[in-house]
Amino acid sequence: MSVRQPIRVVIRNRPRSGNTPDVIELGSDGRTVGVRQLSHSPTGGAKTDRVSYKCDAVMANASQERVFDEVGLPLCETVLQGYNATALCYGQTSAGKSFTMIGSGHDYHQRGLLPRAIARVFREVSNRLEYCFTVRLQCLEIYNESMYDLLATLPGAERRDLSISESGGSVEVKGLSAPEVATEEEALRLVFEAESNRAVSQHQLNTHSSRSHVTYILSLERRSRVDSSGEHVHAVRARPHPHYIMSPHAPHRASRASCFAPALNRWLALVLA
Protein backbone atom coordinates (compact mmCIF):
# COMPACT_ATOMS: atom_id res chain seq x y z
CA MET A 1 0.00 0.00 0.00
CA SER A 2 1.07 3.57 -0.62
CA VAL A 3 -0.48 7.01 -0.67
CA ARG A 4 -0.47 7.16 -4.47
CA GLN A 5 -1.82 3.66 -5.01
CA PRO A 6 -3.74 2.18 -2.04
CA ILE A 7 -3.35 -1.48 -3.10
CA ARG A 8 -0.71 -2.99 -5.39
CA VAL A 9 -0.29 -6.63 -6.40
CA VAL A 10 3.27 -7.71 -7.16
CA ILE A 11 4.14 -11.28 -8.19
CA ARG A 12 7.59 -12.70 -7.58
CA ASN A 13 8.44 -16.06 -9.08
CA ARG A 14 10.73 -18.67 -7.60
CA PRO A 15 13.05 -20.48 -10.07
CA ARG A 16 11.96 -24.03 -10.85
CA SER A 17 13.91 -26.92 -9.39
CA GLY A 18 14.31 -30.49 -10.61
CA ASN A 19 11.62 -31.81 -12.94
CA THR A 20 8.92 -29.39 -11.81
CA PRO A 21 6.48 -28.80 -14.71
CA ASP A 22 6.77 -25.35 -16.27
CA VAL A 23 3.14 -24.18 -16.15
CA ILE A 24 3.77 -20.49 -15.44
CA GLU A 25 4.51 -17.90 -18.12
CA LEU A 26 5.68 -14.42 -17.20
CA GLY A 27 4.62 -11.80 -19.74
CA SER A 28 7.23 -9.61 -21.41
CA ASP A 29 5.23 -6.52 -20.38
CA GLY A 30 6.20 -7.08 -16.75
CA ARG A 31 2.57 -7.10 -15.63
CA THR A 32 1.06 -10.36 -16.93
CA VAL A 33 1.19 -13.93 -15.61
CA GLY A 34 -0.07 -16.85 -17.67
CA VAL A 35 -1.01 -20.23 -16.19
CA ARG A 36 -1.41 -23.37 -18.30
CA GLN A 37 -4.07 -25.69 -16.95
CA LEU A 38 -4.95 -29.21 -18.11
CA SER A 39 -8.72 -29.74 -18.36
CA HIS A 40 -10.64 -32.93 -19.08
CA SER A 41 -13.86 -33.13 -21.08
CA PRO A 42 -16.82 -35.41 -20.17
CA THR A 43 -15.97 -37.57 -23.20
CA GLY A 44 -12.53 -38.33 -21.85
CA GLY A 45 -10.46 -35.92 -23.90
CA ALA A 46 -7.96 -33.48 -22.47
CA LYS A 47 -6.71 -30.07 -23.51
CA THR A 48 -4.48 -27.36 -22.14
CA ASP A 49 -6.02 -23.98 -21.39
CA ARG A 50 -4.09 -20.80 -20.73
CA VAL A 51 -5.42 -18.29 -18.20
CA SER A 52 -3.86 -14.83 -17.94
CA TYR A 53 -3.82 -12.53 -14.93
CA LYS A 54 -2.92 -8.84 -14.81
CA CYS A 55 -1.16 -7.29 -11.82
CA ASP A 56 0.87 -4.19 -11.03
CA ALA A 57 4.28 -5.80 -11.47
CA VAL A 58 5.84 -9.18 -12.18
CA MET A 59 9.35 -9.71 -10.86
CA ALA A 60 11.09 -12.54 -12.72
CA ASN A 61 14.16 -13.91 -10.92
CA ALA A 62 14.41 -10.60 -9.05
CA SER A 63 17.11 -9.89 -6.49
CA GLN A 64 16.25 -9.02 -2.89
CA GLU A 65 17.39 -5.46 -3.53
CA ARG A 66 15.08 -5.07 -6.52
CA VAL A 67 12.13 -6.46 -4.55
CA PHE A 68 12.72 -3.91 -1.81
CA ASP A 69 13.04 -1.03 -4.31
CA GLU A 70 9.76 -2.07 -5.95
CA VAL A 71 7.75 -2.96 -2.83
CA GLY A 72 9.42 -1.95 0.42
CA LEU A 73 10.81 1.49 -0.37
CA PRO A 74 7.44 3.08 -1.31
CA LEU A 75 5.94 1.67 1.90
CA CYS A 76 8.69 3.18 4.04
CA GLU A 77 8.15 6.57 2.40
CA THR A 78 4.42 6.27 3.04
CA VAL A 79 4.95 5.50 6.72
CA LEU A 80 7.32 8.42 7.18
CA GLN A 81 4.62 10.68 5.73
CA GLY A 82 2.28 9.58 8.54
CA TYR A 83 0.17 6.91 6.81
CA ASN A 84 -0.29 3.21 7.54
CA ALA A 85 1.37 0.78 5.15
CA THR A 86 1.15 -2.99 4.78
CA ALA A 87 3.23 -5.56 2.91
CA LEU A 88 1.33 -8.84 2.64
CA CYS A 89 3.43 -11.81 1.55
CA TYR A 90 1.28 -14.81 0.62
CA GLY A 91 1.89 -18.12 -1.15
CA GLN A 92 2.03 -21.87 -0.78
CA THR A 93 4.65 -23.66 1.28
CA SER A 94 8.14 -23.42 -0.22
CA ALA A 95 7.12 -20.52 -2.46
CA GLY A 96 9.70 -18.24 -0.85
CA LYS A 97 7.60 -16.11 1.52
CA SER A 98 10.03 -16.21 4.44
CA PHE A 99 12.97 -15.59 2.13
CA THR A 100 11.23 -12.58 0.60
CA MET A 101 10.18 -11.15 3.94
CA ILE A 102 13.14 -12.03 6.19
CA GLY A 103 15.83 -13.26 3.83
CA SER A 104 18.92 -15.27 4.64
CA GLY A 105 20.59 -14.89 8.02
CA HIS A 106 23.91 -16.02 6.55
CA ASP A 107 24.26 -13.52 3.68
CA TYR A 108 23.91 -9.78 4.18
CA HIS A 109 23.08 -9.22 0.52
CA GLN A 110 20.17 -11.68 0.76
CA ARG A 111 18.34 -9.90 3.60
CA GLY A 112 14.61 -9.51 2.99
CA LEU A 113 11.98 -6.80 3.03
CA LEU A 114 11.72 -6.45 6.79
CA PRO A 115 15.44 -5.98 7.60
CA ARG A 116 15.81 -3.55 4.70
CA ALA A 117 12.72 -1.60 5.78
CA ILE A 118 14.03 -1.35 9.34
CA ALA A 119 17.37 -0.05 8.06
CA ARG A 120 15.66 2.51 5.84
CA VAL A 121 13.36 3.75 8.58
CA PHE A 122 16.17 4.25 11.08
CA ARG A 123 18.30 6.01 8.48
CA GLU A 124 15.49 8.42 7.67
CA VAL A 125 14.69 8.96 11.35
CA SER A 126 18.31 9.91 12.05
CA ASN A 127 18.23 12.49 9.24
CA ARG A 128 15.07 14.25 10.44
CA LEU A 129 16.54 16.24 13.30
CA GLU A 130 13.47 18.48 13.65
CA TYR A 131 11.54 15.52 15.05
CA CYS A 132 11.94 13.09 17.91
CA PHE A 133 10.89 9.55 16.98
CA THR A 134 9.93 6.60 19.18
CA VAL A 135 10.10 3.25 17.39
CA ARG A 136 8.47 0.07 18.69
CA LEU A 137 8.35 -3.48 17.32
CA GLN A 138 5.62 -6.09 17.81
CA CYS A 139 5.59 -9.70 16.59
CA LEU A 140 2.34 -11.66 16.54
CA GLU A 141 1.90 -15.30 15.49
CA ILE A 142 -1.39 -17.05 14.69
CA TYR A 143 -1.08 -20.84 14.88
CA ASN A 144 -3.88 -23.39 15.17
CA GLU A 145 -6.47 -20.66 15.77
CA SER A 146 -4.48 -19.21 18.69
CA MET A 147 -2.39 -16.03 19.01
CA TYR A 148 1.12 -15.92 20.45
CA ASP A 149 3.45 -13.07 21.34
CA LEU A 150 6.79 -14.02 19.76
CA LEU A 151 8.65 -11.54 22.00
CA ALA A 152 7.28 -12.94 25.26
CA THR A 153 10.57 -14.82 25.74
CA LEU A 154 12.58 -11.61 26.17
CA PRO A 155 14.08 -11.02 29.65
CA GLY A 156 11.59 -9.11 31.78
CA ALA A 157 8.71 -9.64 29.35
CA GLU A 158 5.33 -10.52 30.81
CA ARG A 159 3.30 -13.39 29.37
CA ARG A 160 -0.23 -12.10 28.86
CA ASP A 161 -3.41 -13.48 27.37
CA LEU A 162 -3.94 -11.95 23.93
CA SER A 163 -7.31 -10.80 22.63
CA ILE A 164 -8.53 -8.86 19.62
CA SER A 165 -10.23 -5.54 20.34
CA GLU A 166 -12.20 -3.48 17.83
CA SER A 167 -12.96 0.16 18.45
CA GLY A 168 -13.75 3.05 16.14
CA GLY A 169 -13.04 1.02 13.03
CA SER A 170 -9.56 -0.04 14.18
CA VAL A 171 -8.39 -3.45 15.31
CA GLU A 172 -5.68 -4.12 17.90
CA VAL A 173 -4.35 -7.05 19.89
CA LYS A 174 -4.54 -6.40 23.62
CA GLY A 175 -1.68 -7.78 25.67
CA LEU A 176 0.82 -7.83 22.79
CA SER A 177 4.20 -6.53 23.96
CA ALA A 178 5.65 -3.51 22.15
CA PRO A 179 9.26 -2.99 23.21
CA GLU A 180 10.94 0.25 22.19
CA VAL A 181 13.92 -0.10 19.85
CA ALA A 182 16.51 2.65 19.60
CA THR A 183 18.71 1.30 16.80
CA GLU A 184 18.53 -0.85 13.69
CA GLU A 185 20.64 -3.51 15.40
CA GLU A 186 18.27 -3.70 18.36
CA ALA A 187 15.25 -4.07 16.08
CA LEU A 188 16.92 -6.84 14.07
CA ARG A 189 17.81 -8.69 17.27
CA LEU A 190 14.12 -8.76 18.18
CA VAL A 191 13.18 -9.97 14.69
CA PHE A 192 15.59 -12.89 14.97
CA GLU A 193 14.29 -13.61 18.48
CA ALA A 194 10.76 -13.78 17.08
CA GLU A 195 11.81 -15.96 14.14
CA SER A 196 13.44 -18.46 16.49
CA ASN A 197 10.14 -18.75 18.39
CA ARG A 198 7.97 -19.50 15.35
CA ALA A 199 6.20 -22.84 14.92
CA VAL A 200 7.97 -24.93 12.27
CA SER A 201 7.74 -28.49 10.99
CA GLN A 202 9.15 -30.67 8.25
CA HIS A 203 7.32 -31.95 5.17
CA GLN A 204 8.16 -33.10 1.67
CA LEU A 205 8.47 -29.60 0.23
CA ASN A 206 10.38 -27.86 3.00
CA THR A 207 12.47 -29.31 5.83
CA HIS A 208 12.06 -26.16 7.96
CA SER A 209 8.62 -24.87 7.03
CA SER A 210 6.93 -22.05 8.94
CA ARG A 211 3.52 -23.32 10.01
CA SER A 212 1.83 -20.09 11.02
CA HIS A 213 0.74 -16.59 10.12
CA VAL A 214 3.08 -13.93 11.51
CA THR A 215 2.68 -10.16 11.65
CA TYR A 216 5.55 -7.78 12.32
CA ILE A 217 4.42 -4.31 13.35
CA LEU A 218 6.92 -1.46 13.31
CA SER A 219 5.31 1.59 14.92
CA LEU A 220 6.71 5.11 14.73
CA GLU A 221 5.61 7.95 16.98
CA ARG A 222 6.78 11.41 15.95
CA ARG A 223 7.09 14.48 18.16
CA SER A 224 8.14 17.88 16.90
CA ARG A 225 11.12 19.54 18.54
CA VAL A 226 9.96 22.98 17.35
CA ASP A 227 6.63 24.71 18.10
CA SER A 228 4.73 27.01 15.75
CA SER A 229 6.71 30.06 16.86
CA GLY A 230 10.00 28.45 15.95
CA GLU A 231 11.03 27.85 19.53
CA HIS A 232 12.51 24.47 20.41
CA VAL A 233 10.33 22.45 22.74
CA HIS A 234 10.66 19.05 24.35
CA ALA A 235 7.57 17.59 22.69
CA VAL A 236 4.50 18.59 20.73
CA ARG A 237 1.43 16.44 19.94
CA ALA A 238 2.46 12.92 19.04
CA ARG A 239 1.44 11.36 15.73
CA PRO A 240 1.48 7.58 15.46
CA HIS A 241 3.04 6.08 12.32
CA PRO A 242 2.30 2.34 12.31
CA HIS A 243 4.21 0.29 9.76
CA TYR A 244 2.90 -3.20 9.15
CA ILE A 245 4.97 -5.96 7.59
CA MET A 246 4.03 -9.60 7.79
CA SER A 247 4.87 -13.04 6.47
CA PRO A 248 1.87 -15.38 6.46
CA HIS A 249 2.05 -19.10 5.90
CA ALA A 250 -0.20 -20.90 3.44
CA PRO A 251 -1.04 -24.62 3.62
CA HIS A 252 1.08 -26.85 1.40
CA ARG A 253 -2.07 -27.92 -0.47
CA ALA A 254 -4.02 -25.01 -1.88
CA SER A 255 -7.24 -27.05 -1.75
CA ARG A 256 -6.99 -27.05 2.06
CA ALA A 257 -6.79 -23.26 2.36
CA SER A 258 -10.41 -23.05 3.53
CA CYS A 259 -9.47 -24.58 6.89
CA PHE A 260 -7.37 -21.47 7.57
CA ALA A 261 -10.20 -19.06 6.81
CA PRO A 262 -11.26 -18.14 10.39
CA ALA A 263 -7.73 -17.29 11.54
CA LEU A 264 -6.84 -15.65 8.26
CA ASN A 265 -9.91 -13.41 8.33
CA ARG A 266 -9.07 -12.16 11.84
CA TRP A 267 -5.47 -11.71 10.84
CA LEU A 268 -6.35 -9.71 7.71
CA ALA A 269 -8.67 -7.50 9.75
CA LEU A 270 -5.77 -6.71 12.04
CA VAL A 271 -3.08 -5.93 9.46
CA LEU A 272 -5.33 -4.07 7.03
CA ALA A 273 -7.20 -1.99 9.64
C-alpha positions in Angstrom: 0.0 0.0 0.0 1.1 3.6 -0.6 -0.5 7.0 -0.7 -0.5 7.2 -4.5 -1.8 3.7 -5.0 -3.7 2.2 -2.0 -3.4 -1.5 -3.1 -0.7 -3.0 -5.4 -0.3 -6.6 -6.4 3.3 -7.7 -7.2 4.1 -11.3 -8.2 7.6 -12.7 -7.6 8.4 -16.1 -9.1 10.7 -18.7 -7.6 13.1 -20.5 -10.1 12.0 -24.0 -10.8 13.9 -26.9 -9.4 14.3 -30.5 -10.6 11.6 -31.8 -12.9 8.9 -29.4 -11.8 6.5 -28.8 -14.7 6.8 -25.4 -16.3 3.1 -24.2 -16.1 3.8 -20.5 -15.4 4.5 -17.9 -18.1 5.7 -14.4 -17.2 4.6 -11.8 -19.7 7.2 -9.6 -21.4 5.2 -6.5 -20.4 6.2 -7.1 -16.7 2.6 -7.1 -15.6 1.1 -10.4 -16.9 1.2 -13.9 -15.6 -0.1 -16.9 -17.7 -1.0 -20.2 -16.2 -1.4 -23.4 -18.3 -4.1 -25.7 -17.0 -5.0 -29.2 -18.1 -8.7 -29.7 -18.4 -10.6 -32.9 -19.1 -13.9 -33.1 -21.1 -16.8 -35.4 -20.2 -16.0 -37.6 -23.2 -12.5 -38.3 -21.8 -10.5 -35.9 -23.9 -8.0 -33.5 -22.5 -6.7 -30.1 -23.5 -4.5 -27.4 -22.1 -6.0 -24.0 -21.4 -4.1 -20.8 -20.7 -5.4 -18.3 -18.2 -3.9 -14.8 -17.9 -3.8 -12.5 -14.9 -2.9 -8.8 -14.8 -1.2 -7.3 -11.8 0.9 -4.2 -11.0 4.3 -5.8 -11.5 5.8 -9.2 -12.2 9.3 -9.7 -10.9 11.1 -12.5 -12.7 14.2 -13.9 -10.9 14.4 -10.6 -9.0 17.1 -9.9 -6.5 16.2 -9.0 -2.9 17.4 -5.5 -3.5 15.1 -5.1 -6.5 12.1 -6.5 -4.5 12.7 -3.9 -1.8 13.0 -1.0 -4.3 9.8 -2.1 -5.9 7.7 -3.0 -2.8 9.4 -1.9 0.4 10.8 1.5 -0.4 7.4 3.1 -1.3 5.9 1.7 1.9 8.7 3.2 4.0 8.1 6.6 2.4 4.4 6.3 3.0 5.0 5.5 6.7 7.3 8.4 7.2 4.6 10.7 5.7 2.3 9.6 8.5 0.2 6.9 6.8 -0.3 3.2 7.5 1.4 0.8 5.1 1.2 -3.0 4.8 3.2 -5.6 2.9 1.3 -8.8 2.6 3.4 -11.8 1.5 1.3 -14.8 0.6 1.9 -18.1 -1.2 2.0 -21.9 -0.8 4.7 -23.7 1.3 8.1 -23.4 -0.2 7.1 -20.5 -2.5 9.7 -18.2 -0.8 7.6 -16.1 1.5 10.0 -16.2 4.4 13.0 -15.6 2.1 11.2 -12.6 0.6 10.2 -11.1 3.9 13.1 -12.0 6.2 15.8 -13.3 3.8 18.9 -15.3 4.6 20.6 -14.9 8.0 23.9 -16.0 6.6 24.3 -13.5 3.7 23.9 -9.8 4.2 23.1 -9.2 0.5 20.2 -11.7 0.8 18.3 -9.9 3.6 14.6 -9.5 3.0 12.0 -6.8 3.0 11.7 -6.5 6.8 15.4 -6.0 7.6 15.8 -3.5 4.7 12.7 -1.6 5.8 14.0 -1.4 9.3 17.4 -0.1 8.1 15.7 2.5 5.8 13.4 3.8 8.6 16.2 4.3 11.1 18.3 6.0 8.5 15.5 8.4 7.7 14.7 9.0 11.4 18.3 9.9 12.1 18.2 12.5 9.2 15.1 14.3 10.4 16.5 16.2 13.3 13.5 18.5 13.7 11.5 15.5 15.1 11.9 13.1 17.9 10.9 9.5 17.0 9.9 6.6 19.2 10.1 3.3 17.4 8.5 0.1 18.7 8.3 -3.5 17.3 5.6 -6.1 17.8 5.6 -9.7 16.6 2.3 -11.7 16.5 1.9 -15.3 15.5 -1.4 -17.0 14.7 -1.1 -20.8 14.9 -3.9 -23.4 15.2 -6.5 -20.7 15.8 -4.5 -19.2 18.7 -2.4 -16.0 19.0 1.1 -15.9 20.5 3.5 -13.1 21.3 6.8 -14.0 19.8 8.6 -11.5 22.0 7.3 -12.9 25.3 10.6 -14.8 25.7 12.6 -11.6 26.2 14.1 -11.0 29.7 11.6 -9.1 31.8 8.7 -9.6 29.3 5.3 -10.5 30.8 3.3 -13.4 29.4 -0.2 -12.1 28.9 -3.4 -13.5 27.4 -3.9 -12.0 23.9 -7.3 -10.8 22.6 -8.5 -8.9 19.6 -10.2 -5.5 20.3 -12.2 -3.5 17.8 -13.0 0.2 18.4 -13.7 3.1 16.1 -13.0 1.0 13.0 -9.6 0.0 14.2 -8.4 -3.5 15.3 -5.7 -4.1 17.9 -4.3 -7.1 19.9 -4.5 -6.4 23.6 -1.7 -7.8 25.7 0.8 -7.8 22.8 4.2 -6.5 24.0 5.6 -3.5 22.2 9.3 -3.0 23.2 10.9 0.2 22.2 13.9 -0.1 19.9 16.5 2.6 19.6 18.7 1.3 16.8 18.5 -0.8 13.7 20.6 -3.5 15.4 18.3 -3.7 18.4 15.2 -4.1 16.1 16.9 -6.8 14.1 17.8 -8.7 17.3 14.1 -8.8 18.2 13.2 -10.0 14.7 15.6 -12.9 15.0 14.3 -13.6 18.5 10.8 -13.8 17.1 11.8 -16.0 14.1 13.4 -18.5 16.5 10.1 -18.8 18.4 8.0 -19.5 15.3 6.2 -22.8 14.9 8.0 -24.9 12.3 7.7 -28.5 11.0 9.1 -30.7 8.2 7.3 -31.9 5.2 8.2 -33.1 1.7 8.5 -29.6 0.2 10.4 -27.9 3.0 12.5 -29.3 5.8 12.1 -26.2 8.0 8.6 -24.9 7.0 6.9 -22.1 8.9 3.5 -23.3 10.0 1.8 -20.1 11.0 0.7 -16.6 10.1 3.1 -13.9 11.5 2.7 -10.2 11.6 5.5 -7.8 12.3 4.4 -4.3 13.4 6.9 -1.5 13.3 5.3 1.6 14.9 6.7 5.1 14.7 5.6 7.9 17.0 6.8 11.4 15.9 7.1 14.5 18.2 8.1 17.9 16.9 11.1 19.5 18.5 10.0 23.0 17.4 6.6 24.7 18.1 4.7 27.0 15.7 6.7 30.1 16.9 10.0 28.5 16.0 11.0 27.8 19.5 12.5 24.5 20.4 10.3 22.5 22.7 10.7 19.0 24.3 7.6 17.6 22.7 4.5 18.6 20.7 1.4 16.4 19.9 2.5 12.9 19.0 1.4 11.4 15.7 1.5 7.6 15.5 3.0 6.1 12.3 2.3 2.3 12.3 4.2 0.3 9.8 2.9 -3.2 9.1 5.0 -6.0 7.6 4.0 -9.6 7.8 4.9 -13.0 6.5 1.9 -15.4 6.5 2.0 -19.1 5.9 -0.2 -20.9 3.4 -1.0 -24.6 3.6 1.1 -26.8 1.4 -2.1 -27.9 -0.5 -4.0 -25.0 -1.9 -7.2 -27.0 -1.7 -7.0 -27.0 2.1 -6.8 -23.3 2.4 -10.4 -23.1 3.5 -9.5 -24.6 6.9 -7.4 -21.5 7.6 -10.2 -19.1 6.8 -11.3 -18.1 10.4 -7.7 -17.3 11.5 -6.8 -15.7 8.3 -9.9 -13.4 8.3 -9.1 -12.2 11.8 -5.5 -11.7 10.8 -6.3 -9.7 7.7 -8.7 -7.5 9.8 -5.8 -6.7 12.0 -3.1 -5.9 9.5 -5.3 -4.1 7.0 -7.2 -2.0 9.6 
